[in-house]
Amino acid sequence: MQLSDFDYELPEQHIAQTPIEPRDSARLLVDRGDRVEHYQVAELPTLLRKGDLVVLNETKVIPARLALRRPTGGKAEVLLLEALDEERRTWEALARPGGKLRVGEVLTQDGVDVIKMGPRTQAGDTFVVEIVPAGDPLDVLDRHGEMPLPPYIGTRLENPDRYQTVFAAEPGSAAAPTAGLHLTPSVFEQFSAAGIGTATVELVVGLDTFQPISTDDPLDHPMHTERYRVPEATWEAVRDTRRAGGRVVAVGTTAVRALESAAVRGELSGRTDIFIYEGFDWQVVDVIMTNFHLPKTTLLMMIDAFVGARWRELYAEALAQDYRFLSFGDAMLLERASPQDQA
């Protein structure tokens, strides 16, 4: 396996810079195995079956990006990744300029002390930081933080709620589970009317969302752990769905990671560094709705593990049909291929 196996040319004009309105008017490429069909996300309920279960990551994005100043007057930036205590006062974070920041250094915004730098984590590429102002740390972030849009989006987001799913519930993530951005109350009403169930999981979207694979052999890529939780009611719904012959439909790769982690680890909550690539023993997910991913990423390796090398044909078709890619882009609906089909 080589990194080039997961590379493709992504022209800049195909990277969506703004979300489409309404949400469910995003295009949806549907892989039928022997052909490709084109729909809108609004039609998703008609593409699923009665008895299917749609599983959503209910994590909520926080304004985790902080533009700050050092005591010297120089610029600094902190991106909060995950709370390290229940009070959400201490966090693991990315910070720059990482080589210059010192333990105990206090970073400010408009003269207000906001972040106190701690040591590097054991991994070495992140820091432990503390939110300084008194009060609820989430209120502090509302005052001083910004929504942490990916670096490939250069257009200012006028409405921060558009980088939030309509079903978001648990604050804590530094990135949105972007496939879920397309779903609307109308789509959920149609799910219910069609006998399609819904359930939630939580996976705090972490560092690997921001890090492309940097090793020549992608299997040498170090996976960071992420916190996940699969409610007992969701796990029971999964079992009931499978027993009744329905399919488990994961909305987004983060929902996939939560579900498959619960199966692999035998625990409904905890931390996972699951790495899904070719040959993975799928135990839960039958269908994935997902956006189009950057080249040379673990997310693309997951899609390869799900449908095999056919992903190249699907991505080529999407580019030829002017689909919009990445976080604010369009989506695809994939059914898991058998090992024979993937070969």
C-alpha positions as a printed Julia matrix, in Angstrom:
343×3 Matrix{Float64}:
   0.0    0.0     0.0
   1.33   3.45   -0.98
   0.16   6.97   -0.3
  -0.27   7.5    -4.04
  -3.06   4.89   -3.92
  -5.21   7.55   -2.26
  -4.27  10.54   -4.36
  -6.3   12.29   -7.03
  -6.3   15.72   -8.64
  -8.74  18.13   -6.98
  -9.02  21.39   -8.93
  -9.41  24.39   -6.64
 -12.65  25.46   -8.3
 -14.33  22.29   -7.07
 -13.73  23.12   -3.39
 -16.96  24.59   -2.05
 -16.39  27.89   -0.28
 -19.93  28.52    0.94
 -22.8   26.27    2.01
 -25.64  25.77   -0.4
 -29.17  26.93    0.41
 -31.37  25.26    1.34
 -29.25  22.61    3.05
 -30.98  19.64    1.45
 -30.6   21.0    -2.08
 -27.03  19.67   -2.05
 -26.44  17.11   -4.76
 -26.23  13.42   -3.9
 -24.28  10.97   -6.05
 -25.7    7.46   -5.58
 -23.56   4.46   -6.43
 -25.63   1.55   -7.75
 -22.59  -0.67   -8.29
 -23.02  -0.9   -12.06
 -24.08   2.7   -12.59
 -24.2    6.11  -10.94
 -27.35   8.15  -10.38
 -27.72  11.79   -9.38
 -30.21  13.16   -6.86
 -30.51  15.84   -4.19
 -30.21  15.17   -0.47
 -33.87  16.15   -0.14
 -34.64  12.87   -1.95
 -32.62  10.73    0.49
 -35.72   9.27    2.22
 -36.89   7.85   -1.11
 -33.49   6.21   -1.66
 -33.52   4.31    1.63
 -35.8    1.44    2.64
 -38.47   0.98    5.25
 -36.76  -0.51    8.28
 -33.38   1.15    7.67
 -31.74   3.0    10.57
 -30.01   6.35    9.96
 -27.28   7.05   12.54
 -26.11  10.62   13.14
 -23.2   12.15   15.05
 -24.83  14.69   17.36
 -21.59  16.43   18.34
 -21.79  20.22   18.31
 -19.04  22.46   16.98
 -17.77  25.11   19.38
 -16.1   28.42   18.43
 -12.76  26.76   19.07
 -10.42  28.96   17.02
  -8.9   31.82   19.01
  -6.98  34.68   17.41
  -4.73  35.98   20.2
  -1.68  38.07   21.06
   1.49  37.1    22.88
   2.96  39.29   25.65
   5.48  40.45   23.04
   2.65  41.73   20.85
   3.1   39.02   18.25
   0.17  37.08   16.85
  -0.78  33.65   18.14
  -3.57  31.23   17.31
  -5.03  28.43   19.4
  -7.39  25.76   18.12
  -9.06  23.84   20.94
  -9.42  20.16   20.09
 -10.85  18.39   23.13
 -11.67  19.2    26.75
  -9.48  17.37   29.25
 -11.73  17.94   32.27
 -15.47  17.95   32.94
 -15.48  21.7    33.52
 -14.06  22.26   30.0
 -11.4   24.57   31.4
  -8.34  22.56   30.34
  -7.99  21.51   26.7
  -5.75  19.77   24.24
  -5.03  22.28   21.5
  -3.06  23.11   18.43
  -1.14  26.35   18.82
   1.11  28.51   16.73
   3.78  29.67   16.66
   4.27  26.36   18.45
   8.04  26.56   18.6
   8.01  29.92   20.41
   5.19  29.58   22.93
   6.32  28.88   26.48
   4.7   27.12   29.42
   2.89  29.7    31.55
   2.66  32.27   28.76
  -0.71  34.04   28.75
  -2.29  34.9    25.42
  -4.72  37.79   25.17
  -7.44  39.23   22.96
  -8.18  42.97   23.07
  -6.32  43.22   26.38
  -8.21  40.33   28.0
  -6.29  37.27   29.25
  -7.83  34.29   27.44
  -5.45  31.3    27.24
  -2.62  30.14   29.48
  -0.15  27.85   27.74
   0.77  24.53   29.3
   3.22  21.81   28.25
   3.2   19.82   25.06
   1.21  16.62   25.18
   2.89  13.25   25.02
   2.21  13.12   21.27
   4.33  16.24   20.89
   2.25  18.04   18.27
  -0.4   19.5    20.58
  -0.42  21.45   23.84
  -2.34  21.48   27.1
  -3.92  24.92   27.54
  -6.16  26.54   30.13
  -9.07  28.94   29.57
  -8.32  31.85   31.93
 -11.48  33.97   32.4
 -13.89  33.04   35.16
 -17.33  31.68   34.31
 -18.53  28.99   31.92
 -15.69  28.25   29.46
 -18.22  27.83   26.64
 -19.44  31.39   27.28
 -15.81  32.54   27.12
 -15.45  30.86   23.73
 -18.67  32.47   22.49
 -17.12  35.86   23.31
 -13.6   35.3    22.05
 -13.67  32.38   19.61
 -14.58  31.78   15.99
 -16.03  28.75   14.23
 -13.02  26.64   13.16
 -13.55  26.41    9.42
 -11.05  24.2     7.57
  -8.05  26.01    6.05
  -9.22  25.35    2.49
 -12.27  27.59    3.05
 -11.24  31.18    2.48
 -14.68  32.8     2.46
 -16.02  34.28    5.71
 -19.07  32.44    7.02
 -21.84  34.98    7.56
 -24.03  32.61    9.58
 -22.02  30.41   11.98
 -25.0   28.05   12.35
 -24.37  26.84    8.81
 -21.29  25.01   10.13
 -23.58  23.23   12.57
 -26.0   20.37   11.97
 -29.66  20.99   12.82
 -29.5   18.06   15.28
 -26.28  19.07   17.09
 -26.6   18.54   20.85
 -23.28  17.89   22.61
 -20.8   20.83   22.52
 -17.17  19.89   22.12
 -15.95  19.39   18.54
 -13.45  21.45   16.59
 -15.0   20.44   13.26
 -18.47  19.59   12.01
 -19.59  16.12   10.99
 -20.08  17.62    7.56
 -22.29  15.02    5.88
 -24.92  15.86    8.48
 -24.93  19.53    7.44
 -27.22  18.62    4.54
 -30.09  17.23    6.62
 -33.17  19.3     7.44
 -36.31  18.92    9.57
 -38.18  18.12    6.35
 -35.85  15.18    5.64
 -36.38  13.85    9.17
 -40.15  14.13    8.77
 -39.9   12.08    5.58
 -37.76   9.47    7.34
 -40.47   9.03    9.95
 -43.25   8.85    7.38
 -41.32   6.21    5.39
 -40.65   3.97    8.39
 -36.95   4.83    8.49
 -35.54   5.08   12.0
 -32.97   7.52   13.31
 -30.5    7.26   16.18
 -27.53   9.23   17.43
 -23.94   8.67   18.5
 -21.3   11.12   19.62
 -17.75  11.31   18.35
 -15.71  14.39   19.2
 -14.06  15.32   15.93
 -10.35  15.53   16.66
  -6.91  16.11   15.26
  -6.97  13.62   12.39
  -9.57  15.8    10.68
  -6.83  18.41   10.24
  -3.86  16.18    9.46
  -3.23  14.61    6.06
  -1.19  11.42    5.89
   2.48  12.35    5.98
   4.13   8.91    5.73
   5.07   7.17    2.48
   3.35   4.03    3.75
  -0.11   5.19    4.87
  -0.29   2.34    7.38
   2.51   4.07    9.31
   0.27   7.1     9.87
  -0.22   7.67   13.64
  -3.91   7.9    14.52
  -4.84  10.19   17.41
  -7.52   9.02   19.79
 -11.0   10.53   19.81
 -13.73  10.27   22.41
 -16.86   8.41   21.32
 -20.17   7.39   22.86
 -22.86   5.06   21.52
 -25.99   5.22   23.69
 -27.42   1.88   24.72
 -30.66   2.77   22.95
 -28.74   3.33   19.7
 -26.91   0.02   20.03
 -30.21  -1.78   20.64
 -31.7   -0.06   17.59
 -28.71  -1.24   15.53
 -29.2   -4.83   16.69
 -32.95  -4.7    16.09
 -32.45  -3.23   12.62
 -29.95  -5.9    11.61
 -32.14  -8.71   12.97
 -35.12  -7.4    11.0
 -33.14  -7.24    7.76
 -32.78  -3.46    7.7
 -29.58  -1.58    6.99
 -27.52   0.67    9.23
 -26.94   3.94    7.38
 -24.14   6.06    8.86
 -24.26   9.77    8.09
 -20.61  10.73    7.86
 -17.31   9.06    8.59
 -17.43  10.09   12.26
 -20.64   8.11   12.79
 -18.88   5.19   11.1
 -15.94   5.47   13.49
 -18.18   5.53   16.55
 -20.25   2.52   15.5
 -17.38   0.36   14.32
 -15.31   1.31   17.37
 -18.09   0.09   19.66
 -18.12  -3.23   17.8
 -14.34  -3.68   17.65
 -13.63  -2.57   21.21
 -16.73  -4.14   22.77
 -17.38  -0.88   24.64
 -20.12   1.66   23.98
 -17.97   4.59   25.06
 -14.33   5.46   25.5
 -11.47   6.56   23.28
 -10.74   5.15   19.88
  -7.85   5.27   17.44
  -9.58   2.94   14.99
  -7.92   2.99   11.56
 -10.18   1.75    8.78
  -8.46   0.71    5.57
  -8.53  -2.05    2.93
  -9.4   -5.42    4.44
 -11.28  -3.98    7.43
 -13.82  -6.39    8.95
 -17.02  -4.35    8.79
 -19.41  -5.3    11.56
 -22.07  -2.58   11.73
 -22.34  -0.11    8.85
 -24.07  -1.12    5.6
 -24.5    2.28    3.91
 -22.58   5.54    4.21
 -23.69   9.02    3.26
 -20.55  11.12    3.11
 -19.07  14.21    1.53
 -16.13  14.09   -0.88
 -12.78  14.02    0.93
  -9.34  15.46    0.43
  -6.73  13.31   -1.28
  -4.18  11.44    0.85
  -6.37  11.25    3.95
  -7.51   8.48    6.28
 -11.08   9.44    5.36
 -10.44   8.47    1.76
  -8.82   5.25    2.95
 -12.07   4.47    4.78
 -14.08   4.96    1.58
 -11.64   2.68   -0.25
 -12.2    0.06    2.45
 -15.97   0.4     1.98
 -16.35   0.32   -1.81
 -12.9   -0.66   -3.05
 -11.0    1.03   -5.87
 -14.33   2.03   -7.43
 -14.05   5.26   -5.42
 -11.82   6.58   -8.19
 -14.59   6.19  -10.77
 -17.09   7.84   -8.43
 -14.84  10.79   -7.72
 -14.03  11.18  -11.42
 -17.75  11.18  -12.22
 -18.41  13.77   -9.52
 -15.69  16.05  -10.87
 -16.97  15.62  -14.43
 -20.48  16.55  -13.24
 -19.23  19.64  -11.37
 -20.02  18.4    -7.89
 -18.81  20.59   -5.02
 -16.19  18.96   -2.77
 -15.18  18.93    0.92
 -16.93  20.41    3.98
 -19.51  22.65    2.27
 -19.73  20.43   -0.79
 -22.12  17.81   -2.08
 -22.48  14.22   -0.88
 -22.52  10.63   -2.02
 -24.5    7.56   -0.92
 -22.5    4.33   -0.87
 -23.53   0.76   -0.14
 -20.82  -1.51    1.21
 -19.29  -3.69   -1.49
 -18.65  -7.37   -0.92
 -14.98  -8.43   -0.75
 -15.37  -9.94   -4.23
 -16.65  -6.63   -5.63
 -13.79  -4.72   -4.01
 -11.12  -6.94   -5.5
